[in-house]
């Protein structure tokens, strides 16, 4: 029995796909092991959102070779689709598979005998038009379920349409069926993932179903206590979706909404499909019906043409907005994107300084969000995530809580009251267990 190990870079979508591919290996009789267990095969699922992701791929290949010098090393994922020839030239790589081929990896490479020269299977992205359902399982308490793939948007900084193809989706029927299957495994929370999740419903170029129809159908799936939307574009986040989540049985009050810039001038250069005024209206709508809702924001700093004044406009916009945290990305040049042709490139030193400022702002926003929710009762889903003797979990509105390790609490939802924030910025909660009130410090 050959041993296979997986390593995943990038987004939740990649994790769901890695998990699905790993199950295909196990069905064929391969043994899934950890990266350090001297496997016979390494499968590295790559990301190419930033330049650092490309460099990480090279480093992981080197590490794989040091752990198991004679193992078979295959590279899949976005980087593999964008630069298959470049990856095939990395010392130690045996195979590269693009977006259309990665789900047929076991069949294409069965036997996994190292070739004299690297094997490349990478079709042109225009041929990538099928949807492969994926979901993670047994890796975490939460499951990531892919509902949509690809993107028809043409943001000037993004290579994802080149790496994943045009927008396409699964059917509501299939996703409800898979959710029932996931529920039988004991999973309590499903996170809906996709490249452009709110664009759900496109199948073979036509819109068959809507995202609101999907979440309504999932809301009645028994056995799953929580559904969470991983990310949704502001122009696709409708009042109908917001209002439904506010009254939902299972969809939690947490939205992650990409912004990218608080300057309309920069949004136009980025070729985003909204202006900042729409973003404000989405946040205000959410908070009007769900005051305790967690709102996360993606933002890019240092985009070409972003002056100091543009950045301050973004900073002030975010500072005044009722949001909970930021995911800050320092702009990095990507080949074959319109942004690389734009003038007024921002020096890297300035990009890094702007990133530092927004990371500090994010910390302040998160603490303010925690403080607003002190004294309120929530439920925490505890995960098998141990650190310094503490186990962690998240409230429905995405506040991270820690408790002393108790195996009985893993994958259980417990009612808690957030009581205070200690000197380390950690939340303290009260938890009800067998009618006994305990104070647990995070």
C-alpha positions as CSV (number, residue, x, y, z in Angstrom):
1,X,0.0,0.0,0.0
2,X,1.6,3.3,-1.1
3,X,1.5,6.2,1.3
4,X,0.3,9.6,0.0
5,X,0.6,13.0,1.7
6,X,-1.1,16.3,0.8
7,X,-0.2,19.9,1.3
8,X,-2.6,22.8,0.5
9,X,-1.8,26.4,-0.1
10,X,-4.4,29.2,-0.4
11,X,-8.1,29.4,0.1
12,X,-10.8,27.3,1.7
13,X,-11.8,26.3,-1.8
14,X,-8.4,24.6,-2.2
15,X,-8.9,22.8,1.1
16,X,-12.2,21.4,0.0
17,X,-10.7,20.2,-3.3
18,X,-7.7,18.6,-1.6
19,X,-9.9,16.7,0.8
20,X,-12.0,15.4,-2.1
21,X,-9.0,14.3,-4.1
22,X,-7.5,12.6,-1.0
23,X,-10.7,10.5,-0.7
24,X,-10.2,9.4,-4.3
25,X,-6.8,8.1,-3.4
26,X,-8.1,6.2,-0.3
27,X,-10.9,4.6,-2.5
28,X,-8.1,3.3,-4.7
29,X,-6.3,1.7,-1.8
30,X,-3.7,4.4,-1.0
31,X,-2.9,5.2,2.6
32,X,-3.2,8.9,3.5
33,X,-0.4,10.0,5.9
34,X,1.1,13.2,7.2
35,X,3.7,15.2,5.3
36,X,6.6,14.1,7.6
37,X,5.7,10.4,7.4
38,X,8.0,9.6,4.5
39,X,5.2,9.2,2.0
40,X,5.7,7.6,-1.4
41,X,3.6,10.4,-3.1
42,X,3.3,14.1,-2.4
43,X,0.4,16.1,-3.8
44,X,0.9,19.8,-3.5
45,X,-2.2,22.0,-4.1
46,X,-1.0,25.5,-5.0
47,X,-2.3,29.0,-4.9
48,X,-1.2,31.9,-7.1
49,X,-3.0,34.9,-5.5
50,X,0.3,36.5,-4.4
51,X,4.0,36.2,-5.4
52,X,4.7,34.7,-2.0
53,X,2.4,31.7,-2.8
54,X,4.6,30.9,-5.8
55,X,7.7,30.9,-3.7
56,X,6.0,28.8,-1.0
57,X,5.4,26.1,-3.7
58,X,9.1,25.9,-4.5
59,X,10.0,25.7,-0.8
60,X,7.5,22.9,-0.1
61,X,8.9,20.8,-3.0
62,X,12.4,21.1,-1.6
63,X,11.1,20.1,1.8
64,X,9.3,17.1,0.4
65,X,12.4,15.9,-1.3
66,X,14.4,16.2,1.9
67,X,11.8,14.1,3.8
68,X,11.4,11.4,1.1
69,X,14.0,11.7,-1.7
70,X,12.5,9.0,-3.9
71,X,8.9,10.0,-3.6
72,X,6.7,11.1,-6.5
73,X,5.8,14.8,-6.4
74,X,2.8,16.2,-8.2
75,X,1.7,19.8,-8.3
76,X,-1.9,20.9,-8.8
77,X,-4.0,24.0,-8.3
78,X,-4.0,27.6,-9.6
79,X,-0.3,28.0,-9.9
80,X,-0.1,24.7,-11.9
81,X,-2.7,26.0,-14.4
82,X,-1.0,29.4,-14.8
83,X,2.6,28.3,-15.1
84,X,2.8,24.5,-15.8
85,X,6.1,24.7,-17.7
86,X,7.8,26.8,-15.1
87,X,6.7,24.4,-12.3
88,X,7.9,21.4,-14.3
89,X,11.3,22.9,-14.3
90,X,11.5,23.1,-10.5
91,X,14.0,20.4,-9.3
92,X,12.1,17.5,-7.8
93,X,8.8,17.9,-9.6
94,X,7.5,14.8,-11.4
95,X,4.1,15.9,-12.6
96,X,2.0,19.1,-13.1
97,X,-1.8,18.9,-13.5
98,X,-4.0,21.9,-14.5
99,X,-7.5,22.8,-13.6
100,X,-9.2,20.3,-16.0
101,X,-7.0,17.4,-15.0
102,X,-6.5,17.6,-11.2
103,X,-9.6,15.6,-10.3
104,X,-8.4,12.8,-12.6
105,X,-5.0,12.8,-11.0
106,X,-5.3,9.2,-9.7
107,X,-6.3,7.8,-13.1
108,X,-3.8,9.9,-15.1
109,X,-0.8,9.1,-12.9
110,X,-1.9,5.7,-11.5
111,X,1.2,3.7,-10.4
112,X,3.1,6.9,-9.7
113,X,6.4,5.7,-11.1
114,X,8.8,8.6,-11.4
115,X,9.4,9.6,-15.0
116,X,12.7,10.6,-16.5
117,X,11.3,14.1,-17.3
118,X,8.3,15.7,-15.6
119,X,4.9,15.0,-17.0
120,X,2.6,17.9,-17.7
121,X,-1.2,17.7,-18.1
122,X,-2.6,21.2,-18.5
123,X,-5.3,22.1,-20.9
124,X,-6.1,25.6,-22.0
125,X,-8.4,27.3,-19.5
126,X,-11.1,27.8,-22.1
127,X,-11.7,24.0,-22.0
128,X,-12.3,24.0,-18.2
129,X,-16.1,24.1,-18.2
130,X,-17.2,21.3,-15.9
131,X,-18.0,21.5,-12.2
132,X,-16.4,19.1,-9.8
133,X,-18.2,19.0,-6.4
134,X,-15.8,19.1,-3.5
135,X,-16.0,19.2,0.3
136,X,-13.6,18.7,3.1
137,X,-14.1,15.9,5.6
138,X,-12.4,14.6,8.7
139,X,-9.9,17.5,8.6
140,X,-11.7,19.9,10.9
141,X,-15.0,20.3,12.8
142,X,-16.2,22.5,10.0
143,X,-16.6,21.3,6.5
144,X,-15.9,23.5,3.4
145,X,-18.5,22.8,0.7
146,X,-17.7,24.1,-2.8
147,X,-20.9,25.4,-4.4
148,X,-19.4,27.5,-7.2
149,X,-16.1,27.7,-9.2
150,X,-14.5,30.1,-11.7
151,X,-15.3,33.8,-12.3
152,X,-16.6,35.9,-15.1
153,X,-15.4,39.1,-13.5
154,X,-12.4,40.9,-14.9
155,X,-10.8,42.7,-12.0
156,X,-7.6,44.2,-13.2
157,X,-5.4,42.7,-10.5
158,X,-6.7,39.1,-10.5
159,X,-5.5,35.9,-12.3
160,X,-8.3,33.7,-10.9
161,X,-10.3,33.6,-14.2
162,X,-7.1,32.5,-15.9
163,X,-6.5,29.8,-13.3
164,X,-10.0,28.5,-12.8
165,X,-12.0,29.4,-15.8
166,X,-15.5,30.8,-16.2
167,X,-18.2,30.8,-13.5
168,X,-20.1,27.6,-13.0
169,X,-22.0,25.9,-10.2
170,X,-23.4,22.7,-8.9
171,X,-27.1,22.2,-8.6
172,X,-29.2,22.8,-5.5
173,X,-30.3,19.2,-5.6
174,X,-26.7,17.9,-5.5
175,X,-25.6,20.3,-2.8
176,X,-28.6,19.4,-0.5
177,X,-27.7,15.7,-1.1
178,X,-24.1,16.3,-0.2
179,X,-25.0,18.3,2.9
180,X,-27.1,15.4,4.1
181,X,-24.1,13.1,3.5
182,X,-21.8,15.5,5.5
183,X,-24.4,15.5,8.3
184,X,-24.1,11.8,8.7
185,X,-20.4,12.1,9.4
186,X,-21.2,14.2,12.5
187,X,-20.1,17.6,11.2
188,X,-22.0,20.5,12.8
189,X,-21.0,23.4,10.5
190,X,-20.7,23.8,6.8
191,X,-19.0,26.7,5.2
192,X,-20.1,27.5,1.6
193,X,-17.1,28.3,-0.6
194,X,-16.5,29.4,-4.1
195,X,-14.5,31.8,-6.2
196,X,-17.5,34.1,-6.6
197,X,-20.0,32.4,-4.3
198,X,-22.8,34.9,-4.8
199,X,-22.7,34.1,-8.6
200,X,-24.0,30.7,-7.8
201,X,-26.5,29.3,-10.3
202,X,-24.6,29.6,-13.6
203,X,-24.5,26.2,-15.4
204,X,-23.2,25.8,-18.9
205,X,-23.5,29.6,-19.5
206,X,-27.1,30.0,-18.3
207,X,-28.5,31.0,-14.9
208,X,-30.5,28.0,-13.7
209,X,-30.8,28.8,-10.0
210,X,-30.1,31.6,-7.6
211,X,-27.9,31.8,-4.4
212,X,-31.0,32.8,-2.3
213,X,-32.7,29.6,-3.5
214,X,-29.7,27.6,-2.5
215,X,-29.5,28.9,1.1
216,X,-33.2,28.5,1.5
217,X,-32.9,24.9,0.5
218,X,-29.9,24.3,2.8
219,X,-31.6,25.9,5.7
220,X,-33.9,23.0,6.2
221,X,-31.2,20.3,6.0
222,X,-31.4,18.4,9.3
223,X,-28.2,17.4,11.2
224,X,-26.3,20.5,10.3
225,X,-26.5,23.1,13.1
226,X,-24.7,25.9,11.2
227,X,-24.2,27.1,7.7
228,X,-21.7,30.0,7.1
229,X,-21.1,31.9,3.9
230,X,-17.4,32.2,3.3
231,X,-17.3,35.3,1.1
232,X,-19.7,37.2,-1.1
233,X,-19.3,40.3,-3.4
234,X,-21.2,43.4,-2.2
235,X,-23.0,43.8,-5.5
236,X,-24.3,40.2,-5.2
237,X,-25.3,40.5,-1.5
238,X,-29.0,41.5,-1.8
239,X,-31.4,42.7,0.8
240,X,-33.3,39.4,0.3
241,X,-30.2,37.4,1.3
242,X,-29.5,39.6,4.3
243,X,-33.0,39.4,5.5
244,X,-33.2,35.7,5.1
245,X,-30.0,35.1,7.1
246,X,-31.3,37.4,9.9
247,X,-34.3,35.1,10.4
248,X,-32.6,31.8,9.4
249,X,-32.7,28.6,11.4
250,X,-29.1,27.7,10.6
251,X,-27.3,30.4,8.6
252,X,-25.1,32.3,11.0
253,X,-24.8,36.2,11.3
254,X,-21.4,36.5,9.7
255,X,-20.6,38.0,6.3
256,X,-17.2,38.3,4.7
257,X,-17.5,41.0,2.0
258,X,-14.6,42.0,-0.3
259,X,-14.0,45.7,-0.6
260,X,-10.4,46.1,-1.9
261,X,-10.4,49.9,-1.7
262,X,-12.3,52.7,0.0
263,X,-11.5,55.0,-2.9
264,X,-13.9,55.1,-5.8
265,X,-11.0,56.2,-8.1
266,X,-9.0,53.1,-7.2
267,X,-12.1,50.8,-7.4
268,X,-12.5,52.0,-11.0
269,X,-8.9,51.2,-11.8
270,X,-9.4,47.8,-10.2
271,X,-12.5,47.3,-12.4
272,X,-14.6,46.4,-9.4
273,X,-18.4,46.3,-10.0
274,X,-19.5,48.8,-7.3
275,X,-18.5,52.0,-5.6
276,X,-18.0,52.6,-1.9
277,X,-21.5,53.9,-1.4
278,X,-23.0,50.5,-2.2
279,X,-20.6,48.9,0.3
280,X,-21.9,51.3,3.0
281,X,-25.5,50.5,2.2
282,X,-24.7,46.7,2.6
283,X,-23.1,47.2,6.0
284,X,-25.9,49.5,7.2
285,X,-28.6,47.0,6.0
286,X,-26.8,44.1,7.8
287,X,-26.4,46.0,11.1
288,X,-30.1,47.2,11.0
289,X,-31.4,43.6,11.1
290,X,-28.4,41.9,12.8
291,X,-26.7,44.3,15.2
292,X,-24.3,41.6,16.5
293,X,-23.4,40.3,13.0
294,X,-19.7,39.9,12.2
295,X,-18.5,41.6,9.0
296,X,-15.1,40.9,7.6
297,X,-13.5,42.9,4.8
298,X,-10.8,42.2,2.1
299,X,-8.7,45.2,1.2
300,X,-5.7,45.6,-1.1
301,X,-3.0,48.3,-0.4
302,X,-0.4,49.6,-2.8
303,X,-2.4,49.2,-6.0
304,X,-0.9,51.1,-8.9
305,X,-2.1,54.7,-8.9
306,X,-3.0,54.6,-5.1
307,X,-1.6,57.8,-3.8
308,X,-1.1,58.7,-0.2
309,X,-4.4,60.6,-0.3
310,X,-6.2,57.5,-1.8
311,X,-4.9,55.3,1.0
312,X,-6.0,57.8,3.7
313,X,-9.4,57.8,2.0
314,X,-9.5,54.0,2.4
315,X,-8.2,54.1,6.0
316,X,-10.8,56.7,7.0
317,X,-13.6,54.9,5.2
318,X,-12.8,51.6,7.1
319,X,-12.2,53.4,10.4
320,X,-15.7,54.8,10.3
321,X,-17.4,51.7,9.0
322,X,-19.1,49.3,11.5
323,X,-17.0,46.2,10.6
324,X,-15.3,43.5,12.6
325,X,-12.0,42.7,11.1
326,X,-9.8,43.1,7.9
327,X,-8.0,40.7,5.7
328,X,-5.2,42.9,4.3
329,X,-3.4,42.1,1.1
330,X,-0.3,43.9,-0.1
331,X,-0.6,44.3,-3.9
332,X,1.8,42.2,-5.9
333,X,2.2,42.2,-9.6
334,X,0.7,39.2,-11.5
335,X,1.6,38.3,-15.0
336,X,-1.1,38.7,-17.7
337,X,-3.2,41.2,-15.6
338,X,-4.2,44.7,-16.7
339,X,-2.8,46.1,-13.5
340,X,0.7,45.5,-14.5
341,X,0.3,48.0,-17.4
342,X,-0.9,50.8,-15.1
343,X,1.4,53.7,-14.3
344,X,2.4,55.2,-10.9
345,X,3.6,52.0,-9.3
346,X,3.7,52.2,-5.5
347,X,7.1,51.4,-3.9
348,X,7.2,48.2,-2.0
349,X,8.3,50.0,1.2
350,X,5.2,52.2,1.0
351,X,3.0,49.2,0.3
352,X,4.3,47.5,3.4
353,X,3.8,50.6,5.6
354,X,0.2,50.9,4.4
355,X,-0.4,47.2,5.2
356,X,1.1,47.6,8.7
357,X,-1.3,50.5,9.4
358,X,-4.4,48.5,8.3
359,X,-3.3,45.5,10.3
360,X,-3.3,47.7,13.4
361,X,-6.7,49.1,12.4
362,X,-8.0,45.5,12.1
363,X,-6.8,44.7,15.6
364,X,-8.7,47.7,16.9
365,X,-11.8,46.8,15.0
366,X,-11.8,43.2,16.3
367,X,-11.4,44.4,19.9
368,X,-14.2,46.9,19.5
369,X,-16.4,44.2,18.0
370,X,-15.7,41.9,21.0
371,X,-16.4,44.7,23.4
372,X,-19.8,45.4,21.8
373,X,-20.8,41.8,22.3
374,X,-19.8,41.5,26.0
375,X,-22.6,40.4,28.2
376,X,-24.5,38.7,25.4
377,X,-25.2,35.0,25.1
378,X,-24.0,33.0,22.1
379,X,-23.3,29.4,21.2
380,X,-19.7,28.1,20.6
381,X,-18.8,25.2,18.4
382,X,-15.7,23.8,20.0
383,X,-13.0,22.4,17.6
384,X,-10.2,19.9,18.0
385,X,-7.7,22.8,17.9
386,X,-5.4,22.7,20.8
387,X,-2.8,25.3,21.8
388,X,-1.1,25.6,25.2
389,X,-3.6,23.3,26.8
390,X,-6.6,25.2,25.5
391,X,-9.2,24.2,23.0
392,X,-10.8,26.7,20.7
393,X,-14.2,27.4,19.1
394,X,-16.2,30.1,17.4
395,X,-19.5,31.7,18.3
396,X,-22.1,32.0,15.5
397,X,-20.9,35.5,14.9
398,X,-17.3,34.4,14.6
399,X,-15.8,35.4,18.0
400,X,-13.0,33.0,18.8
401,X,-13.3,31.5,22.3
402,X,-10.9,29.2,24.1
403,X,-11.5,26.8,27.0
404,X,-9.5,24.3,29.0
405,X,-9.3,21.1,27.1
406,X,-12.2,18.8,27.6
407,X,-12.7,15.9,25.1
408,X,-16.5,16.0,25.8
409,X,-16.7,19.5,24.3
410,X,-15.1,18.7,20.9
411,X,-17.6,19.2,18.1
412,X,-20.3,20.3,20.5
413,X,-22.1,23.6,20.6
414,X,-22.4,25.1,24.1
415,X,-24.2,28.2,25.3
416,X,-21.8,30.9,26.7
417,X,-22.0,34.5,27.9
418,X,-19.1,36.8,26.9
419,X,-18.0,38.5,30.1
420,X,-14.7,40.4,29.7
421,X,-11.5,40.9,27.7
422,X,-8.3,40.3,29.7
423,X,-5.0,42.0,29.4
424,X,-4.0,39.8,26.4
425,X,-7.0,40.8,24.4
426,X,-8.6,37.4,25.0
427,X,-12.3,36.9,25.6
428,X,-13.6,35.5,28.9
429,X,-16.8,33.5,28.8
430,X,-19.3,31.9,31.1
431,X,-20.3,28.4,30.0
432,X,-23.3,26.3,31.2
433,X,-22.4,22.6,31.6
434,X,-24.8,20.3,33.5
435,X,-26.4,23.4,35.1
436,X,-23.1,24.5,36.6
437,X,-21.9,27.9,35.7
438,X,-18.2,28.0,35.0
439,X,-15.9,30.9,34.1
440,X,-13.4,30.0,31.4
441,X,-10.6,32.4,30.5
442,X,-9.4,32.6,27.0
